[in-house]
Amino acid sequence: MDLVLIAITIALLEYLYFGILVGKARGKTGIKAPAVSGDPEFERYYRVHQNTMELLVAFVPSIVIFAMVWRADVAAALGAVYIIGRYIYMKSYVSDPAKRTIGFALSFLPILILIVGGLIGAIMRIA
């Protein structure tokens, strides 16, 4: 389970890092809080950060559930794919939002596997 905790912690640190990038973009582009629009570069960093938060809501519980009903090492490996996918998503979305597909897939598919796998594992445990 320690590997899962490490994966969750790295994912949370990555989210905080994306928040720092939003702050830097805010300063660079002159977009003052609470505004969240007005410059395309800032808006891309902001959307990456928001989208990552949206996925974390599913990622954190699903990786824990999967690890509890199957194997923690497999859950952690899927977590590593998610973390790498989020980074690729950030880099590609900031440079050209049309090229975000690979990064999104590498972060969404592990969550889907964790959720479905966790559900199946939990059902099998009570059956």
Backbone bond lengths (Angstrom), bond angles and torsions (degrees), N, CA, C in turn:
res aa  C-N    CA-C-N  psi(-1)  N-CA   C-N-CA  omega(-1)  CA-C   N-CA-C  phi
1 M - - - 1.452 - - 1.534 111.52 -
2 D 1.327 116.10 -21.38 1.471 119.23 179.70 1.527 111.36 -60.59
3 L 1.329 117.79 -36.95 1.463 120.48 178.61 1.527 111.05 -63.66
4 V 1.316 116.64 -36.40 1.463 120.95 177.98 1.526 109.81 -66.43
5 L 1.320 116.66 -42.68 1.462 120.42 178.25 1.528 111.12 -62.84
6 I 1.310 116.13 -38.12 1.467 120.42 176.94 1.530 109.98 -65.25
7 A 1.325 117.09 -44.19 1.467 120.80 179.34 1.529 110.82 -61.11
8 I 1.331 116.91 -44.26 1.464 120.42 178.67 1.524 110.14 -61.98
9 T 1.321 116.81 -45.00 1.464 120.78 -178.51 1.521 111.33 -63.14
10 I 1.318 117.42 -42.41 1.473 120.25 177.85 1.525 110.21 -64.57
11 A 1.333 117.49 -40.69 1.469 120.45 178.09 1.528 110.50 -61.92
12 L 1.326 117.27 -39.31 1.466 120.32 178.31 1.526 111.22 -69.24
13 L 1.322 117.17 -38.74 1.467 120.42 176.35 1.525 110.66 -64.56
14 E 1.319 116.17 -38.69 1.466 120.29 177.16 1.527 109.89 -61.99
15 Y 1.325 116.43 -42.30 1.463 120.67 177.72 1.532 110.91 -61.03
16 L 1.325 116.92 -43.52 1.462 120.21 177.43 1.530 111.13 -63.09
17 Y 1.331 116.39 -40.03 1.466 120.91 177.10 1.528 110.50 -60.48
18 F 1.328 116.88 -42.79 1.467 119.88 178.03 1.526 109.97 -62.27
19 G 1.328 117.46 -35.19 1.457 121.16 176.14 1.523 112.05 -64.42
20 I 1.324 115.97 -39.02 1.468 120.53 175.85 1.525 110.10 -62.35
21 L 1.333 116.30 -40.77 1.466 120.14 177.95 1.523 111.35 -63.22
22 V 1.321 117.12 -35.48 1.468 120.59 176.12 1.524 109.30 -62.86
23 G 1.329 115.99 -45.34 1.464 119.90 178.69 1.520 112.53 -60.81
24 K 1.317 116.13 -43.07 1.464 119.88 177.58 1.527 111.16 -63.01
25 A 1.330 116.29 -42.63 1.468 120.03 178.98 1.526 110.45 -64.86
26 R 1.311 116.19 -36.00 1.460 120.31 177.45 1.526 110.11 -60.57
27 G 1.344 115.71 -46.28 1.458 120.33 178.61 1.514 112.56 -65.51
28 K 1.325 116.55 -42.83 1.473 121.22 -178.03 1.522 112.19 -64.88
29 T 1.326 115.69 -39.05 1.461 119.44 -174.45 1.525 113.19 -95.24
30 G 1.326 117.32 -9.37 1.450 120.92 178.59 1.520 114.46 78.42
31 I 1.319 117.32 16.15 1.470 120.91 177.56 1.526 107.75 -79.83
32 K 1.316 116.72 112.62 1.456 121.38 -176.84 1.525 110.65 -90.38
33 A 1.334 115.95 140.34 1.466 121.15 176.82 1.522 108.70 -61.11
34 P 1.288 119.39 142.62 1.460 128.22 11.01 1.530 114.05 -95.22
35 A 1.324 118.34 11.31 1.473 120.43 -178.47 1.526 110.65 -60.58
36 V 1.321 115.32 142.05 1.469 120.77 177.53 1.524 110.94 -126.45
37 S 1.321 115.81 17.49 1.457 119.24 176.36 1.523 108.45 -148.01
38 G 1.312 114.38 166.20 1.454 119.31 177.83 1.511 113.86 130.22
39 D 1.326 117.00 -17.35 1.458 120.75 177.54 1.526 107.68 -145.90
40 P 1.322 118.83 125.41 1.465 121.37 -176.76 1.532 114.09 -57.68
41 E 1.333 117.90 -38.72 1.467 119.40 -179.79 1.530 110.23 -64.62
42 F 1.307 116.81 -47.58 1.465 119.73 178.07 1.521 110.53 -59.95
43 E 1.312 116.85 -44.96 1.464 121.07 -178.20 1.516 111.90 -60.19
44 R 1.323 118.61 -35.37 1.466 121.35 178.50 1.530 110.48 -67.43
45 Y 1.332 117.68 -45.72 1.468 119.92 176.89 1.529 110.58 -61.32
46 Y 1.310 116.01 -42.39 1.460 121.03 -179.83 1.533 110.98 -61.31
47 R 1.338 116.50 -44.61 1.474 120.40 -179.54 1.533 111.24 -66.21
48 V 1.312 117.71 -38.34 1.476 119.72 176.30 1.523 109.82 -59.09
49 H 1.321 115.86 -46.61 1.468 120.51 -179.23 1.529 110.66 -62.53
50 Q 1.317 117.76 -46.01 1.458 121.47 -179.28 1.530 111.36 -65.90
51 N 1.325 116.95 -42.73 1.453 120.02 179.73 1.523 110.88 -64.28
52 T 1.323 116.80 -36.84 1.462 120.69 178.22 1.524 109.91 -65.12
53 M 1.323 117.85 -41.24 1.463 120.97 177.28 1.531 110.09 -61.89
54 E 1.318 116.84 -42.41 1.463 120.92 179.28 1.528 111.11 -59.77
55 L 1.315 117.46 -40.13 1.461 120.44 179.89 1.522 112.81 -76.21
56 L 1.323 117.77 -31.22 1.466 120.51 178.55 1.523 111.62 -59.85
57 V 1.318 116.55 -32.46 1.462 120.78 179.45 1.530 110.65 -59.80
58 A 1.308 117.53 -33.42 1.463 121.64 177.37 1.530 111.66 -91.14
59 F 1.327 116.76 -35.51 1.468 120.51 -175.54 1.527 113.03 -63.88
60 V 1.318 117.22 -50.27 1.473 119.80 -172.34 1.531 112.03 -61.76
61 P 1.328 119.86 -53.57 1.468 116.38 -179.91 1.528 113.49 -67.52
62 S 1.328 116.67 -34.31 1.468 118.26 -176.98 1.517 112.53 -68.07
63 I 1.325 118.35 -35.73 1.462 119.65 179.33 1.536 110.10 -69.44
64 V 1.326 116.59 -36.05 1.470 120.02 178.31 1.528 110.28 -67.99
65 I 1.319 116.67 -45.89 1.471 120.18 -179.93 1.525 110.67 -61.67
66 F 1.329 116.71 -46.63 1.465 120.37 179.86 1.526 110.48 -59.30
67 A 1.323 116.48 -44.57 1.469 120.65 -179.66 1.523 111.39 -62.79
68 M 1.312 117.51 -34.10 1.463 121.12 -178.84 1.525 112.56 -73.57
69 V 1.339 116.74 -34.00 1.468 118.69 -175.73 1.526 113.90 -100.48
70 W 1.307 117.85 -15.81 1.458 121.54 177.83 1.523 109.17 -123.35
71 R 1.329 116.49 -111.24 1.467 120.80 -177.11 1.520 109.67 -131.18
72 A 1.332 114.37 132.76 1.461 120.13 -178.82 1.526 111.66 -65.68
73 D 1.325 118.10 -35.41 1.463 119.46 -178.37 1.527 111.49 -67.42
74 V 1.324 117.19 -36.75 1.464 120.72 177.20 1.532 109.51 -68.93
75 A 1.325 116.47 -42.05 1.466 120.42 177.23 1.524 110.16 -59.68
76 A 1.330 117.14 -44.37 1.468 121.06 -179.92 1.527 111.25 -64.62
77 A 1.328 117.39 -37.68 1.467 120.44 177.43 1.526 110.39 -63.62
78 L 1.325 116.51 -42.35 1.463 119.91 175.89 1.526 110.44 -64.29
79 G 1.326 116.47 -35.27 1.458 120.77 175.27 1.513 111.82 -63.14
80 A 1.326 116.82 -38.74 1.469 120.57 178.19 1.529 110.52 -64.42
81 V 1.320 116.55 -39.77 1.463 120.12 177.35 1.529 109.40 -62.89
82 Y 1.332 116.47 -43.20 1.473 120.74 177.85 1.531 110.64 -57.86
83 I 1.324 117.33 -47.93 1.471 121.94 -177.97 1.532 110.85 -61.52
84 I 1.306 116.71 -45.78 1.466 121.11 178.20 1.530 109.94 -63.84
85 G 1.322 115.93 -42.30 1.463 120.53 178.45 1.517 112.60 -60.51
86 R 1.321 116.28 -40.74 1.474 120.15 178.51 1.524 110.81 -63.67
87 Y 1.332 116.86 -39.81 1.458 120.02 179.62 1.530 110.53 -66.10
88 I 1.320 116.09 -44.57 1.469 120.42 177.14 1.528 109.56 -61.52
89 Y 1.315 116.56 -41.99 1.460 121.27 178.02 1.523 110.56 -58.07
90 M 1.333 116.22 -47.49 1.459 120.31 -179.26 1.528 110.78 -59.80
91 K 1.331 116.94 -50.66 1.465 120.54 -177.79 1.528 111.36 -60.59
92 S 1.322 116.59 -45.17 1.459 119.38 -176.71 1.522 111.61 -73.32
93 Y 1.313 118.24 -39.93 1.465 120.66 -178.74 1.516 111.40 -65.58
94 V 1.322 117.03 -40.06 1.460 120.28 -179.87 1.527 110.65 -66.96
95 S 1.332 117.30 -38.21 1.469 119.01 -178.85 1.525 112.29 -79.24
96 D 1.336 117.41 -40.76 1.463 121.71 179.63 1.528 108.17 -161.57
97 P 1.336 118.21 102.37 1.465 121.17 -176.51 1.527 114.29 -52.56
98 A 1.305 118.18 -26.73 1.464 120.65 179.80 1.529 111.99 -67.80
99 K 1.322 117.38 -17.32 1.466 121.28 -177.26 1.532 112.45 -100.17
100 R 1.321 118.64 19.24 1.461 122.35 -175.38 1.521 114.16 -83.04
101 T 1.314 118.52 -6.28 1.457 122.58 -170.32 1.521 113.72 -57.55
102 I 1.320 118.62 -47.44 1.471 120.89 -177.56 1.523 110.22 -63.09
103 G 1.309 117.13 -47.12 1.458 120.45 179.32 1.516 111.95 -62.45
104 F 1.323 116.70 -39.72 1.464 119.45 178.15 1.520 110.57 -65.51
105 A 1.324 116.87 -44.55 1.468 120.25 -179.95 1.532 111.05 -61.56
106 L 1.334 116.15 -42.00 1.468 119.78 -179.25 1.529 112.94 -69.95
107 S 1.311 117.63 -14.05 1.461 119.06 175.85 1.531 112.14 -104.90
108 F 1.323 117.94 -27.89 1.462 120.73 -180.00 1.526 112.19 -81.95
109 L 1.325 117.03 -43.55 1.473 119.56 -176.78 1.531 113.20 -61.78
110 P 1.331 119.89 -41.86 1.473 117.77 175.87 1.528 112.71 -59.77
111 I 1.318 116.90 -37.83 1.465 119.52 178.04 1.529 109.90 -64.22
112 L 1.314 116.57 -43.62 1.463 120.19 179.01 1.529 110.75 -60.29
113 I 1.318 116.97 -43.92 1.469 121.17 178.06 1.527 110.33 -62.87
114 L 1.332 116.81 -43.11 1.464 120.47 -179.96 1.531 110.87 -63.61
115 I 1.319 117.60 -42.09 1.465 120.73 -178.93 1.528 111.25 -67.64
116 V 1.322 116.05 -52.30 1.466 119.92 -178.06 1.534 109.97 -64.80
117 G 1.328 116.36 -43.85 1.463 119.71 178.73 1.516 112.01 -62.79
118 G 1.320 116.71 -40.77 1.458 120.41 178.22 1.517 112.01 -64.14
119 L 1.319 116.53 -41.67 1.462 120.60 178.61 1.530 111.04 -64.15
120 I 1.325 115.52 -47.11 1.475 119.24 179.67 1.529 110.01 -61.80
121 G 1.322 117.04 -45.33 1.461 120.16 179.21 1.513 112.97 -61.04
122 A 1.322 117.29 -41.27 1.464 121.09 179.12 1.531 110.93 -65.92
123 I 1.326 116.96 -42.06 1.470 120.62 178.41 1.525 109.62 -63.50
124 M 1.321 117.46 -42.48 1.471 120.75 179.93 1.527 111.48 -63.29
125 R 1.308 116.99 -32.06 1.466 120.08 -179.36 1.523 112.42 -70.37
126 I 1.334 117.48 -29.60 1.464 118.85 179.77 1.523 113.07 -94.11
127 A 1.319 115.72 -12.00 1.480 119.40 -177.89 1.513 111.97 -78.66
